Amino acid sequence: MTADLDWRDLGIAAGAPPFASGAVGELFHIPQPIPALPGRKLVFKRVKLADGADRDSALAQMRAMVEFRENLSRDERAEIDEVAVWPLAMVLEKGKDVGVVIELIADEFFVAARPPDRQLFELGFLCVSANYFTRMGIDPAVTGDEVMRLAVAMRLAFAIEVVHRHRLVFGDLHLKNAVAATRPLARVLLMDCDGIAELGNQQRVQLHGLGFKPPEITAGLQKLQDQETDVYKLGLCIVKMLSPGPGATQATDPAKTAPGLLDAEGVGLLQRAVGRDRTSRPQAHEIRAYLVRRLRSMIQLPEILSAELSHRVVLRGSQLFVRWRQQHGTEVRIYGTNGFVVDGIDPAVHADGFAIDPPAAGPIDVEVWNRHGPTRVRAGVFDYYELPALDITGQLRGILRAPVPDIPAMDAGVLATLQPYPMISTPDLGIEVAAPALEYPALTIDLGLATAAGAPGNPAKAIENVHRTANEIIGGAVSDVMSRLNRPGP
C-alpha cells in the first residue's frame, strides 16, 4: 500500500508557481522520482479552497479515492488508470492533508500548438470551428472524421461505465473535465478524479460545469449527485460532441446532431439520457453498448483470415517467415518477445508475408491496421536451434593417435638398411586343378600335291584343294577337344 508523502520530499522548490490551476486545486510538477511510485511522471495537486467544510470535504474525498484504488485488484487498478487520472497518494504538510499526487497526462492527449504553449485535447475541441484551430496553429485534422467522434463518445461512455461499476459517482462531468486522443486510436481520460465519491458518502461535495446542472438538482428535488445525474451529463457531452459547427457547445437535442451519425435507436436513447425523467435514463453501459454497435455498422476493421509461421524451430541466424492472409488492411505490424516489433509493412507489397529476424524465441503476433483501428492475432510460437561452438582442438583432445615416426633421409646408406617389402601371399587352399590334356592328334595332311602335280595347267585349283583339306582336319580336331572339355566328370 502506498504510504502518505510529505510535500518536502517531492522536490518542489519553495515559492514555485503552479503550471495550471482549476476550481479545486493548483498543479505543480514533481521534478524527481518518488520511490513509492516508480516509473511514473508525477504531479502534485494542492487543494486551494479556503478553510472550512468544503476544503475538508474535498480532502476527505481525495483520501477515500486513494484508499479505494489501493483496495482494487491489479487488473482493476489497470482499468481505472486506463480511463482516469486517479489520485495515487496523499500529500501531507505538518502532518495534515494538503493534496494528492497524480500521474502527468501523456503526450498523446495534447494537441500541437504554437510554442511554448501546449493545450490538452479537451472534449470541447470537438465543438469548435476549423478557424479556431487555424488561429491556434493546430491541425484541424486532429479531431478526426465523424466516425472518430463516435469512437470518442464511446470511450467517454466506457469511462463512466467503469466508474459506475464500482458504485461511484463521477460528479463534475463536462467538456473540459475529460481529454481525448485520436491518434492512432480514440482514447478518453477523465480529469479531476479526486472529486469522485462513493454512492454511500452522504457528505460528498461535487460541482457542476456551466450548463451541465441536471434538471432535478436545478429544481431542488435533490442535492447530491448520483449515477443518474452522471448519465444526464454524459448524454449532454455526447450530443455536443456529435454536433460540430456553430452553436455546438449549446446543443441539447439529439435529433439535431450531424446527419448520419445517429440512427433512430441512438436518438431515442440520448433523448432519454438528457430528459427530465431521471427514472427513464439509460445506464452508462447501455449507451456504450449502443455506440459500439453503431460504430461497427459504419466501419470496416481489418480482417485477418489466417496467420502462421514458416517453421516451429529455426536455426539461429536464419530468417523466420511470417505468413498471413488479410483484407481491408493498410499496414501490417509484427510483434515478438522483448519488445521486438516490425511496423510499416505494406500489405499491398507483401501480400503473403514477411521475413523477420527476431532476437529471441517465443510467440509472434500479427497486427493489421487501417484508419479505423487494428486487428491482432497470434501467428504462432517458435524456438531457436543453437549450433554448438566449433572447437576442433577441444573436440580432438583425449583421442588416442598412433605415433608417426619421422622419415629418415633417403640416402644410399639408409636405403641399404631398409628391409625389403614383404611379398603378399595367399594360403594354400588344397585344391588341385588338373589341366586337361588336349591331345591334339598328329595331323596327316594330304595337300593334294599329286593332284596338283597332275594338273600342271591349273596351279590355283591345286592350292585351293590344299587349304580346304587343312581346314577340315583342324576343325575336326578342335571339335573333338571341346567335346572332351565339356563332358561331365565321373
C-alpha positions as CSV (number, residue, x, y, z in Angstrom):
1,M,0.0,0.0,0.0
2,T,1.3,3.5,-0.9
3,A,2.2,5.5,2.2
4,D,1.4,9.1,2.6
5,L,4.0,11.5,1.3
6,D,5.4,14.7,2.8
7,W,5.4,17.6,0.4
8,R,9.0,18.4,1.4
9,D,10.0,15.0,-0.2
10,L,8.6,16.0,-3.6
11,G,11.5,18.2,-4.5
12,I,9.3,21.2,-5.4
13,A,11.2,24.4,-4.8
14,A,9.7,26.8,-2.2
15,G,7.7,29.5,-4.0
16,A,7.5,27.6,-7.3
17,P,4.4,28.8,-9.3
18,P,1.8,26.2,-10.4
19,F,1.8,25.3,-14.0
20,A,-2.0,25.0,-14.0
21,S,-4.9,25.9,-11.8
22,G,-8.5,24.7,-11.5
23,A,-11.6,25.2,-9.3
24,V,-10.3,22.9,-6.6
25,G,-6.5,22.9,-6.8
26,E,-3.2,24.0,-8.2
27,L,-0.9,21.7,-10.1
28,F,2.9,21.5,-9.6
29,H,5.4,19.4,-11.5
30,I,7.3,16.9,-9.3
31,P,10.9,17.1,-10.6
32,Q,12.3,13.9,-9.0
33,P,11.3,10.2,-8.9
34,I,9.2,9.1,-6.0
35,P,10.4,5.7,-4.8
36,A,6.9,4.6,-3.7
37,L,5.6,5.3,-7.2
38,P,8.4,4.1,-9.5
39,G,8.4,4.7,-13.3
40,R,5.8,7.4,-13.3
41,K,5.9,11.1,-14.1
42,L,4.0,12.8,-11.3
43,V,2.2,16.0,-10.4
44,F,1.2,17.4,-7.0
45,K,-2.3,18.8,-6.8
46,R,-2.6,21.1,-3.8
47,V,-6.2,22.0,-2.6
48,K,-6.7,25.7,-2.8
49,L,-10.2,26.1,-1.3
50,A,-10.4,28.3,1.7
51,D,-10.5,26.8,5.2
52,G,-13.9,25.3,6.0
53,A,-16.2,22.4,5.4
54,D,-15.8,22.4,1.6
55,R,-12.0,22.1,1.8
56,D,-12.2,19.4,4.5
57,S,-14.8,17.5,2.4
58,A,-12.6,17.7,-0.7
59,L,-9.6,16.4,1.1
60,A,-11.7,13.6,2.7
61,Q,-12.9,12.6,-0.8
62,M,-9.3,12.6,-2.1
63,R,-8.2,10.2,0.7
64,A,-11.2,8.0,0.2
65,M,-10.3,7.7,-3.6
66,V,-6.6,6.9,-2.8
67,E,-7.7,4.1,-0.4
68,F,-10.3,2.9,-2.8
69,R,-7.7,2.4,-5.6
70,E,-5.3,0.6,-3.1
71,N,-8.0,-2.0,-2.4
72,L,-8.6,-2.9,-6.0
73,S,-7.0,-5.9,-7.7
74,R,-4.1,-5.3,-10.1
75,D,-6.4,-5.7,-13.1
76,E,-9.0,-3.3,-11.7
77,R,-6.3,-0.7,-11.0
78,A,-5.1,-1.0,-14.6
79,E,-8.6,-0.5,-15.9
80,I,-9.1,2.6,-13.7
81,D,-5.8,4.0,-14.8
82,E,-6.7,3.5,-18.4
83,V,-9.7,5.8,-18.2
84,A,-9.0,8.3,-15.4
85,V,-6.3,10.4,-13.8
86,W,-6.8,8.8,-10.4
87,P,-5.3,10.1,-7.1
88,L,-2.3,7.9,-6.3
89,A,-1.1,9.1,-2.8
90,M,-2.0,11.7,-0.2
91,V,0.4,14.6,0.5
92,L,0.9,15.9,4.0
93,E,2.2,19.2,5.3
94,K,3.0,19.4,9.0
95,G,1.0,16.1,9.4
96,K,-2.2,17.4,7.7
97,D,-3.6,16.5,4.3
98,V,-3.0,19.2,1.7
99,G,-3.5,17.4,-1.6
100,V,-2.7,14.4,-3.7
101,V,-0.2,13.0,-6.2
102,I,-1.5,12.2,-9.7
103,E,0.2,11.0,-12.9
104,L,1.2,13.5,-15.5
105,I,-1.0,13.2,-18.6
106,A,0.7,11.5,-21.5
107,D,1.8,13.5,-24.6
108,E,-0.8,11.9,-26.8
109,F,-3.6,13.8,-25.0
110,F,-2.1,17.2,-26.1
111,V,-2.5,18.9,-29.4
112,A,0.4,20.6,-31.2
113,A,0.2,24.4,-30.9
114,R,2.5,27.3,-31.3
115,P,5.3,27.1,-28.8
116,P,5.7,27.4,-25.9
117,D,2.1,26.6,-25.1
118,R,0.6,23.1,-25.4
119,Q,-3.1,22.6,-24.9
120,L,-4.8,19.5,-23.7
121,F,-7.2,18.0,-26.2
122,E,-10.3,18.7,-24.2
123,L,-13.6,17.3,-25.4
124,G,-14.6,20.9,-26.2
125,F,-12.2,20.8,-29.2
126,L,-14.8,18.6,-30.9
127,C,-17.2,21.5,-30.8
128,V,-15.1,24.4,-32.2
129,S,-14.8,25.6,-35.8
130,A,-11.9,24.9,-38.1
131,N,-11.0,28.6,-37.9
132,Y,-10.2,28.3,-34.2
133,F,-7.7,25.6,-34.9
134,T,-6.1,27.7,-37.7
135,R,-5.7,30.7,-35.3
136,M,-4.2,28.5,-32.7
137,G,-1.7,26.8,-35.1
138,I,-3.4,23.4,-34.6
139,D,-4.0,20.9,-37.4
140,P,-7.8,20.7,-37.7
141,A,-7.4,17.0,-38.7
142,V,-6.6,16.2,-35.1
143,T,-10.4,15.8,-34.4
144,G,-10.6,13.0,-37.0
145,D,-13.7,12.3,-39.1
146,E,-17.3,11.9,-37.9
147,V,-16.7,8.2,-37.2
148,M,-13.8,9.2,-34.8
149,R,-16.3,11.5,-33.0
150,L,-18.5,8.4,-32.4
151,A,-15.4,6.5,-31.2
152,V,-14.5,9.2,-28.7
153,A,-18.1,9.3,-27.5
154,M,-18.0,5.6,-27.0
155,R,-14.8,5.8,-25.0
156,L,-16.3,8.5,-22.8
157,A,-19.3,6.3,-22.1
158,F,-17.0,3.4,-21.3
159,A,-15.0,5.6,-18.8
160,I,-18.2,6.5,-16.9
161,E,-19.3,2.8,-17.1
162,V,-16.0,1.8,-15.3
163,V,-16.6,4.4,-12.6
164,H,-20.2,3.3,-12.1
165,R,-19.2,-0.4,-12.0
166,H,-17.6,0.3,-8.6
167,R,-20.7,2.1,-7.2
168,L,-19.0,5.5,-7.6
169,V,-20.3,8.9,-8.7
170,F,-18.1,10.9,-11.0
171,G,-20.0,14.2,-10.5
172,D,-18.3,17.1,-12.3
173,L,-18.5,15.8,-15.9
174,H,-18.4,18.4,-18.7
175,L,-16.5,19.2,-21.9
176,K,-13.4,20.5,-20.1
177,N,-13.2,17.7,-17.5
178,A,-12.2,14.9,-19.9
179,V,-9.5,14.8,-22.5
180,A,-9.2,12.8,-25.7
181,A,-6.7,11.3,-28.1
182,T,-7.5,10.4,-31.7
183,R,-4.1,9.1,-33.0
184,P,-3.8,6.3,-33.6
185,L,-6.9,5.3,-31.7
186,A,-9.7,7.0,-29.8
187,R,-9.0,7.3,-26.0
188,V,-10.5,9.3,-23.2
189,L,-9.2,10.3,-19.8
190,L,-11.4,11.6,-17.0
191,M,-9.9,14.6,-15.1
192,D,-10.3,15.8,-11.6
193,C,-11.0,12.3,-10.3
194,D,-10.2,13.4,-6.7
195,G,-13.8,14.7,-6.7
196,I,-15.2,11.2,-7.3
197,A,-17.2,9.9,-4.4
198,E,-18.9,6.7,-3.3
199,L,-22.6,6.4,-3.6
200,G,-22.9,5.8,0.2
201,N,-21.0,9.0,1.1
202,Q,-23.7,11.4,2.2
203,Q,-21.1,14.2,2.7
204,R,-19.8,14.3,-0.8
205,V,-19.4,17.7,-2.4
206,Q,-19.4,17.6,-6.3
207,L,-19.5,20.5,-8.7
208,H,-21.4,21.3,-11.9
209,G,-19.9,22.7,-15.1
210,L,-21.7,25.6,-16.8
211,G,-24.8,24.4,-18.5
212,F,-24.5,20.9,-17.1
213,K,-26.6,21.1,-13.9
214,P,-29.2,18.3,-14.1
215,P,-32.9,19.4,-14.0
216,E,-33.7,17.6,-10.8
217,I,-31.0,19.5,-8.9
218,T,-31.9,22.8,-10.6
219,A,-35.5,22.2,-9.4
220,G,-34.3,21.5,-5.9
221,L,-35.6,17.9,-5.9
222,Q,-32.3,16.6,-4.7
223,K,-28.9,17.9,-3.5
224,L,-26.5,15.0,-4.0
225,Q,-25.4,13.9,-7.4
226,D,-25.7,10.2,-8.3
227,Q,-25.3,7.9,-11.3
228,E,-28.5,9.2,-12.9
229,T,-27.1,12.7,-12.9
230,D,-23.8,11.4,-14.3
231,V,-25.8,9.9,-17.2
232,Y,-27.5,13.2,-17.8
233,K,-24.1,14.9,-18.1
234,L,-22.8,12.1,-20.2
235,G,-25.7,12.4,-22.7
236,L,-25.2,16.2,-22.9
237,C,-21.4,15.7,-23.7
238,I,-22.2,13.3,-26.4
239,V,-24.9,15.4,-28.1
240,K,-22.5,18.4,-28.2
241,M,-19.6,16.3,-29.5
242,L,-21.8,14.9,-32.3
243,S,-23.0,18.5,-33.3
244,P,-19.8,20.1,-34.8
245,G,-20.1,23.6,-36.1
246,P,-21.5,26.9,-34.8
247,G,-23.5,26.5,-31.6
248,A,-22.2,23.0,-30.8
249,T,-21.5,23.9,-27.1
250,Q,-25.2,24.9,-26.7
251,A,-26.6,21.8,-28.4
252,T,-29.0,19.7,-26.3
253,D,-31.2,18.0,-28.9
254,P,-30.0,14.5,-30.0
255,A,-32.3,14.8,-33.1
256,K,-30.1,17.7,-34.4
257,T,-26.8,16.0,-34.3
258,A,-24.7,15.7,-37.5
259,P,-26.7,13.7,-40.1
260,G,-25.9,10.1,-40.4
261,L,-24.1,9.7,-37.0
262,L,-27.1,8.5,-35.0
263,D,-30.0,6.3,-36.2
264,A,-33.5,6.3,-34.6
265,E,-32.3,4.0,-31.8
266,G,-29.5,6.3,-30.9
267,V,-31.6,9.5,-31.0
268,G,-34.2,7.9,-28.7
269,L,-31.5,6.6,-26.3
270,L,-29.9,10.0,-25.9
271,Q,-33.3,11.8,-25.6
272,R,-33.9,9.6,-22.6
273,A,-30.5,10.4,-21.2
274,V,-30.9,14.2,-21.3
275,G,-34.6,14.1,-20.5
276,R,-36.2,15.4,-17.3
277,D,-37.5,12.0,-16.3
278,R,-34.5,10.6,-14.4
279,T,-36.2,7.2,-14.0
280,S,-36.2,6.6,-17.7
281,R,-32.5,7.4,-18.2
282,P,-30.4,4.5,-19.6
283,Q,-27.3,3.3,-17.8
284,A,-23.8,4.2,-19.0
285,H,-23.1,0.7,-20.2
286,E,-26.3,0.8,-22.4
287,I,-25.0,4.0,-24.1
288,R,-21.6,2.4,-24.5
289,A,-23.1,-0.8,-26.0
290,Y,-25.2,1.2,-28.5
291,L,-22.2,3.3,-29.6
292,V,-20.2,0.1,-30.2
293,R,-22.9,-1.4,-32.4
294,R,-23.3,1.9,-34.3
295,L,-19.6,2.1,-34.9
296,R,-19.4,-1.5,-36.2
297,S,-22.2,-0.7,-38.6
298,M,-20.2,2.2,-40.0
299,I,-16.6,1.0,-40.2
300,Q,-14.8,-1.9,-41.7
301,L,-12.0,-3.1,-39.4
302,P,-9.2,-5.2,-40.9
303,E,-9.8,-8.9,-41.1
304,I,-7.0,-11.5,-40.6
305,L,-8.1,-14.6,-42.4
306,S,-5.0,-16.6,-41.4
307,A,-1.6,-16.2,-39.9
308,E,1.1,-18.7,-39.4
309,L,4.9,-19.2,-39.1
310,S,7.0,-20.9,-41.7
311,H,8.8,-23.0,-39.0
312,R,8.4,-24.0,-35.4
313,V,12.1,-24.4,-34.9
314,V,14.6,-22.2,-36.6
315,L,18.4,-22.3,-36.7
316,R,19.7,-19.1,-35.1
317,G,20.9,-16.7,-37.8
318,S,18.2,-18.0,-40.2
319,Q,15.1,-15.9,-41.1
320,L,11.6,-16.8,-40.0
321,F,8.9,-16.1,-42.5
322,V,5.5,-14.9,-41.1
323,R,2.6,-15.7,-43.5
324,W,-0.8,-14.1,-43.5
325,R,-3.9,-13.5,-45.4
326,Q,-5.9,-10.4,-44.7
327,Q,-8.3,-7.9,-46.1
328,H,-9.2,-4.2,-45.6
329,G,-5.8,-3.5,-44.0
330,T,-3.3,-0.7,-45.0
331,E,-0.4,-1.6,-42.6
332,V,0.9,-4.8,-41.0
333,R,2.9,-4.9,-37.8
334,I,4.7,-8.0,-36.4
335,Y,5.4,-8.3,-32.6
336,G,7.7,-10.7,-30.8
337,T,9.2,-11.0,-27.3
338,N,11.4,-8.5,-25.6
339,G,9.9,-5.5,-27.4
340,F,10.6,-6.8,-30.9
341,V,8.4,-5.1,-33.5
342,V,8.4,-4.6,-37.2
343,D,6.0,-2.0,-38.4
344,G,5.2,-0.1,-41.6
345,I,4.8,-3.2,-43.7
346,D,2.7,-2.5,-46.7
347,P,0.3,-5.5,-47.3
348,A,-0.1,-4.5,-51.0
349,V,3.7,-5.1,-51.5
350,H,4.0,-8.0,-49.1
351,A,0.7,-9.7,-49.7
352,D,1.7,-13.2,-48.4
353,G,4.0,-12.5,-45.6
354,F,7.3,-11.0,-44.4
355,A,10.7,-12.4,-43.3
356,I,11.9,-11.4,-39.8
357,D,15.0,-11.9,-37.6
358,P,13.6,-11.8,-34.0
359,P,16.3,-11.7,-31.4
360,A,14.6,-14.2,-29.1
361,A,12.3,-17.2,-29.4
362,G,8.7,-17.1,-28.3
363,P,5.3,-16.0,-29.6
364,I,4.8,-14.0,-32.8
365,D,1.7,-11.8,-33.3
366,V,0.4,-10.2,-36.5
367,E,-1.5,-6.9,-36.3
368,V,-3.2,-5.4,-39.3
369,W,-4.3,-1.7,-39.3
370,N,-6.5,0.6,-41.2
371,R,-7.8,4.1,-40.3
372,H,-10.5,2.6,-38.1
373,G,-8.1,0.6,-35.9
374,P,-6.3,-2.7,-35.6
375,T,-7.0,-6.4,-35.6
376,R,-4.4,-8.7,-33.9
377,V,-3.9,-12.5,-33.9
378,R,-1.2,-14.9,-32.7
379,A,0.6,-16.3,-35.7
380,G,2.5,-19.0,-33.6
381,V,5.3,-19.8,-31.3
382,F,8.8,-20.7,-32.4
383,D,12.1,-21.8,-30.9
384,Y,15.7,-21.4,-31.9
385,Y,18.1,-24.3,-32.5
386,E,21.5,-23.4,-31.4
387,L,24.6,-24.8,-33.2
388,P,27.3,-26.0,-30.7
389,A,30.5,-24.0,-30.7
390,L,33.1,-25.2,-33.3
391,D,36.3,-26.1,-31.2
392,I,38.4,-28.6,-33.2
393,T,41.2,-28.6,-30.7
394,G,38.9,-29.2,-27.8
395,Q,37.0,-31.9,-29.6
396,L,40.2,-33.8,-30.6
397,R,41.7,-33.6,-27.1
398,G,41.9,-37.0,-25.5
399,I,41.7,-39.1,-28.7
400,L,44.4,-41.7,-28.9
401,R,46.6,-41.4,-32.0
402,A,49.3,-43.8,-33.2
403,P,52.8,-42.2,-33.4
404,V,54.1,-41.4,-36.8
405,P,57.9,-41.7,-36.9
406,D,59.9,-39.2,-38.9
407,I,61.0,-40.4,-42.3
408,P,64.8,-40.8,-42.4
409,A,66.8,-39.0,-45.1
410,M,66.8,-41.1,-48.2
411,D,70.5,-41.5,-49.0
412,A,72.2,-44.7,-50.2
413,G,73.3,-45.8,-46.7
414,V,69.8,-45.6,-45.3
415,L,68.3,-47.4,-48.2
416,A,70.7,-50.3,-47.7
417,T,69.4,-50.7,-44.1
418,L,65.7,-50.9,-45.1
419,Q,64.1,-54.3,-45.1
420,P,62.7,-55.3,-48.5
421,Y,58.9,-55.0,-48.8
422,P,57.2,-58.3,-47.9
423,M,55.6,-60.4,-50.5
424,I,51.9,-60.8,-50.1
425,S,50.8,-64.5,-50.5
426,T,47.5,-66.3,-50.0
427,P,47.1,-69.5,-48.0
428,D,47.2,-72.9,-49.8
429,L,43.6,-74.0,-50.1
430,G,44.5,-77.5,-51.1
431,I,42.6,-77.5,-54.3
432,E,44.2,-79.5,-57.2
433,V,43.1,-78.5,-60.6
434,A,44.4,-80.7,-63.4
435,A,44.9,-79.1,-66.7
436,P,43.1,-81.0,-69.4
437,A,45.3,-82.9,-71.8
438,L,44.2,-81.7,-75.2
439,E,46.0,-84.4,-77.0
440,Y,45.9,-82.8,-80.3
441,P,46.2,-85.6,-83.0
442,A,49.1,-85.7,-85.3
443,L,47.8,-84.3,-88.5
444,T,48.4,-86.2,-91.6
445,I,47.7,-83.7,-94.3
446,D,47.3,-84.7,-97.8
447,L,47.9,-81.5,-99.6
448,G,46.8,-82.9,-102.9
449,L,50.1,-82.3,-104.4
450,A,49.7,-85.3,-106.5
451,T,46.6,-83.9,-107.9
452,A,48.2,-80.6,-108.2
453,A,51.0,-82.2,-110.0
454,G,48.5,-83.9,-112.2
455,A,47.0,-80.6,-113.2
456,P,50.0,-78.5,-114.1
457,G,47.8,-76.3,-116.1
458,N,45.7,-75.1,-113.0
459,P,48.0,-74.2,-110.1
460,A,45.3,-72.1,-108.3
461,K,43.0,-75.0,-108.1
462,A,45.6,-77.2,-106.6
463,I,46.3,-74.6,-103.8
464,E,42.6,-74.3,-103.0
465,N,42.3,-78.0,-102.5
466,V,45.3,-77.9,-100.1
467,H,43.6,-75.2,-97.9
468,R,40.3,-76.9,-97.8
469,T,41.8,-80.2,-96.7
470,A,43.8,-78.5,-94.0
471,N,40.8,-76.6,-92.6
472,E,38.7,-79.8,-92.4
473,I,41.4,-81.6,-90.4
474,I,42.0,-78.7,-87.9
475,G,38.2,-78.1,-87.4
476,G,37.6,-81.7,-86.6
477,A,40.5,-81.9,-84.1
478,V,39.2,-78.7,-82.3
479,S,35.6,-80.0,-82.1
480,D,36.9,-83.2,-80.5
481,V,38.9,-81.4,-77.8
482,M,35.9,-79.1,-76.9
483,S,33.6,-82.1,-76.6
484,R,36.0,-83.6,-74.1
485,L,36.3,-80.4,-72.0
486,N,32.5,-80.1,-71.7
487,R,32.0,-83.8,-70.8
488,P,30.7,-84.1,-67.1
489,G,33.0,-85.7,-64.6
490,P,32.6,-89.0,-63.1
